[in-house]
């Protein structure tokens, strides 16, 4: 409980909260070294309740790794995550949420509240998969590290994972994977003529970032298959979202998607900012559509789509069309999020939202607490 109140949620008046606010270094020493070491050496008993165990230490205890947690670049085994183990029983439908992007851009509070909690309240058992790149975009706006919590700005990866784990758990979900990387691992990128013409991955940084996101999504998808095999059940509704988004309203009730005809083969996208294809910033899809939607990296590298594409929106449309998936459009209010930067320092928690976008109009009707950043445009605000 000391770890939970002092390190994972260091905003209360308990434990080392005041010390943490005064000294990030002291918090790091206590939370990332002394407490874990005392548990490993047996100085403190490992007597956390199931809902209090730190994520990294929980996996350490079950897997016997030499360090607290699994290799940080990969996902833990399904058997090493207690909340995932319980997915094999019960009548709740399984859903998966995938978040891939840059760690320094993550604004996690609204997606947990507006997506994970809503899906859980709607009767789904929600598994969250995250893959973040530890990368600094010098000179570009960025959110506070660790999603709106200044006490964790300098947190190490294990402590960050614990923070995310408890936020997801409190919303009724299960953080199955929180992988961190410091560099892209694309290898040789083939020159696929006629594909992603606006930013060819073999010759542009933007194109490489696109392929990196696609590759990490696909890696999470492959881990999802291992989780399905472990719990002997399949996901019935899946969603990908970007990490640097602010959700203005709750996601449309997930059961509405699931109950539509041919839901398993359906792909739901917003009916705006389509760039000649499908809006790919937030996508909902059924289980049969998942191998196509989550397999864009392999598609591009091995067997690109059958038509010329200028951008990711057109590539997603071509891949879905080639696979004869059912394409469905929803209004902005069903998936009401926009790219944003967390600019506040508690108790000021304002978000700056990119104004120059046709999705959602001026957004004023959605949330008065969000402000607009005139400087945030497609030119200087990385969307991936």
Order of alpha helices (4+ residues) and beta strands (2+ residues): alpha-alpha-alpha-alpha-alpha-beta-alpha-alpha-beta-alpha-alpha-beta-alpha-beta-beta-alpha-beta-beta-alpha-alpha-alpha-beta-beta-beta-beta
